[in-house]
């Protein structure tokens, strides 16, 4: 079993068992059916049926996403911007495998949304993994905003710095040079700059 799927199923099994909507036994049975179900149409129906718990929607969306079924796209994008980091991580994993051309644009919009910057870590990482045209401009924009005095989102800033180093695009040099002045980012910025071709 894929490690990300194992982590997700263990987490959602516990959520299902703890849910009181159908009683623990009923929820666990519903969980088992959903895990065993190989019918993509039935999984897709879970995303639109009223009254489905979040754990069921997440499991269905994840399974559809890794299967390349684009009906999962909207649900996965919502989960990518969720307040719970494990949901964001699972959604990013599935979106990276979905192959939907809208993914990079959606991830860039989430990464650069200042109202949701607390949840930008996984959209940033997803953009880097996708290596889409939207990635470098979005990471530059997000990092520029993180260089303000007393910005509390250091993990997001570090992800941008590391990601820009991974992408190795010359357009990132100015913002990475600016990041050198920030002690929490300086070492990562040095490493990132060293990965840009032609950088000395």
C-alpha positions as CSV (number, residue, x, y, z in Angstrom):
1,X,0.0,0.0,0.0
2,X,1.2,3.5,-0.8
3,X,2.5,5.2,2.4
4,X,0.3,8.3,1.9
5,X,-2.7,6.0,1.4
6,X,-1.8,4.1,4.6
7,X,-1.5,7.3,6.6
8,X,-4.8,8.6,5.3
9,X,-6.7,5.4,5.8
10,X,-5.5,5.0,9.4
11,X,-6.4,8.6,10.2
12,X,-9.9,8.4,8.6
13,X,-10.6,5.0,10.2
14,X,-10.1,6.7,13.6
15,X,-12.3,9.6,12.5
16,X,-15.1,7.2,11.3
17,X,-14.9,5.2,14.5
18,X,-15.2,8.4,16.6
19,X,-18.1,9.9,14.6
20,X,-21.4,9.7,16.3
21,X,-23.7,10.4,13.3
22,X,-24.3,6.7,12.5
23,X,-23.0,5.3,15.7
24,X,-19.4,3.9,15.9
25,X,-20.4,0.5,14.4
26,X,-22.3,2.0,11.5
27,X,-19.6,4.5,10.7
28,X,-16.9,1.8,10.8
29,X,-18.9,-0.4,8.4
30,X,-19.5,2.6,6.1
31,X,-15.7,3.2,6.2
32,X,-14.9,-0.4,5.3
33,X,-17.3,-0.3,2.4
34,X,-15.8,2.9,1.1
35,X,-12.2,1.5,1.4
36,X,-13.2,-1.7,-0.5
37,X,-15.3,0.0,-3.2
38,X,-13.6,0.0,-6.6
39,X,-16.4,1.6,-8.5
40,X,-15.3,5.1,-9.4
41,X,-18.9,6.2,-10.1
42,X,-20.0,5.2,-6.6
43,X,-16.9,7.0,-5.1
44,X,-17.8,10.1,-7.1
45,X,-21.4,10.0,-5.8
46,X,-20.0,10.3,-2.2
47,X,-18.7,13.8,-3.2
48,X,-22.2,15.0,-4.1
49,X,-24.5,13.1,-1.7
50,X,-26.0,15.2,1.1
51,X,-25.1,14.2,4.6
52,X,-21.8,12.5,3.8
53,X,-19.3,13.1,6.6
54,X,-16.0,14.9,5.9
55,X,-13.9,11.7,6.3
56,X,-16.0,9.9,3.7
57,X,-15.7,12.8,1.2
58,X,-11.9,13.0,1.8
59,X,-11.5,9.2,1.3
60,X,-13.5,9.2,-1.9
61,X,-11.8,12.3,-3.3
62,X,-8.3,10.9,-2.5
63,X,-9.1,7.5,-4.2
64,X,-10.6,9.2,-7.2
65,X,-7.6,11.6,-7.4
66,X,-4.9,8.9,-7.4
67,X,-7.0,7.0,-10.0
68,X,-6.8,10.1,-12.3
69,X,-10.6,10.8,-12.1
70,X,-11.1,14.5,-12.5
71,X,-14.4,14.5,-10.7
72,X,-12.3,14.7,-7.5
73,X,-10.7,18.0,-8.5
74,X,-13.0,20.5,-6.7
75,X,-13.1,18.5,-3.5
76,X,-9.4,18.0,-3.5
77,X,-8.8,21.8,-4.0
78,X,-11.1,22.5,-1.0
79,X,-9.1,20.0,1.1
80,X,-5.8,21.5,0.0
81,X,-6.8,24.7,1.8
82,X,-8.2,23.0,4.9
83,X,-7.3,24.1,8.4
84,X,-6.1,20.5,9.2
85,X,-2.6,20.0,7.8
86,X,-3.0,16.2,7.3
87,X,-6.0,16.8,5.0
88,X,-3.9,19.4,3.0
89,X,-1.1,16.9,2.7
90,X,-3.3,14.1,1.4
91,X,-5.1,16.4,-1.0
92,X,-1.7,17.6,-2.4
93,X,-0.6,14.0,-2.8
94,X,-3.8,13.2,-4.8
95,X,-3.8,16.4,-6.8
96,X,-0.2,15.7,-7.9
97,X,-1.3,12.4,-9.4
98,X,-4.6,13.6,-10.8
99,X,-3.2,15.1,-13.9
100,X,-5.8,17.9,-14.1
101,X,-4.5,21.0,-16.0
102,X,-6.4,23.2,-13.6
103,X,-4.3,22.0,-10.6
104,X,-1.4,24.4,-10.9
105,X,-3.6,27.5,-11.3
106,X,-5.7,26.5,-8.3
107,X,-2.6,25.8,-6.2
108,X,-1.1,29.2,-7.2
109,X,-4.3,31.0,-6.2
110,X,-4.2,29.3,-2.8
111,X,-0.5,30.0,-2.3
112,X,-0.9,33.7,-3.0
113,X,-4.2,34.3,-1.1
114,X,-3.1,36.4,1.9
115,X,-6.4,35.7,3.7
116,X,-5.5,32.0,3.7
117,X,-1.7,32.2,4.1
118,X,-1.8,30.1,7.2
119,X,-2.7,27.2,5.0
120,X,-0.4,27.9,2.1
121,X,2.4,25.4,2.9
122,X,1.0,22.5,1.0
123,X,-0.1,24.5,-2.1
124,X,3.4,25.9,-2.2
125,X,4.9,22.4,-2.0
126,X,2.5,21.1,-4.6
127,X,3.5,23.9,-7.0
128,X,7.1,22.9,-6.7
129,X,6.3,19.3,-7.4
130,X,4.2,20.2,-10.4
131,X,6.9,22.4,-11.9
132,X,4.2,24.3,-13.8
133,X,4.6,27.7,-15.3
134,X,2.6,29.2,-12.5
135,X,5.0,27.9,-9.8
136,X,7.8,30.5,-9.9
137,X,5.7,33.6,-10.1
138,X,3.4,32.4,-7.3
139,X,6.4,31.4,-5.0
140,X,8.1,34.7,-5.6
141,X,4.9,36.6,-4.7
142,X,4.3,34.6,-1.6
143,X,7.9,34.9,-0.4
144,X,8.0,38.7,-1.0
145,X,5.1,39.0,1.3
146,X,6.7,36.8,3.9
147,X,9.7,39.2,4.1
148,X,7.8,41.8,5.9
149,X,8.9,42.6,9.5
150,X,7.5,40.1,12.1
151,X,5.7,37.9,9.6
152,X,4.6,34.8,11.5
153,X,4.6,32.3,8.6
154,X,8.2,31.2,8.6
155,X,7.4,27.6,7.4
156,X,5.6,29.0,4.3
157,X,8.6,31.3,3.7
158,X,11.1,28.5,4.0
159,X,9.0,26.3,1.7
160,X,9.1,29.1,-0.9
161,X,12.8,29.5,-0.6
162,X,13.5,25.8,-0.9
163,X,11.0,25.5,-3.7
164,X,12.6,28.3,-5.7
165,X,16.0,26.6,-5.3
166,X,14.5,23.4,-6.5
167,X,13.0,25.1,-9.5
168,X,16.3,26.9,-10.2
169,X,14.7,29.8,-12.1
170,X,16.8,32.9,-12.6
171,X,13.7,35.1,-11.9
172,X,14.0,34.1,-8.2
173,X,17.4,35.7,-7.6
174,X,16.1,39.1,-6.4
175,X,13.7,37.8,-3.8
176,X,16.2,35.1,-2.7
177,X,18.8,37.9,-2.3
178,X,16.3,39.8,-0.2
179,X,15.8,36.7,1.9
180,X,19.5,36.6,2.9
181,X,18.8,39.6,5.2
182,X,16.4,37.4,7.3
183,X,18.2,35.2,9.8
184,X,15.6,32.5,9.7
185,X,15.8,32.2,5.9
186,X,19.4,33.1,5.2
187,X,20.9,29.6,5.1
188,X,18.1,28.2,3.0
189,X,18.4,31.2,0.7
190,X,22.2,30.6,0.2
191,X,21.5,27.0,-0.7
192,X,18.7,28.1,-3.1
193,X,20.8,30.7,-4.8
194,X,23.5,28.1,-5.3
195,X,21.1,25.9,-7.3
196,X,20.3,28.6,-9.8
197,X,22.4,28.0,-13.0
198,X,25.1,30.7,-13.4
199,X,24.7,31.9,-9.8
200,X,28.0,32.6,-8.0
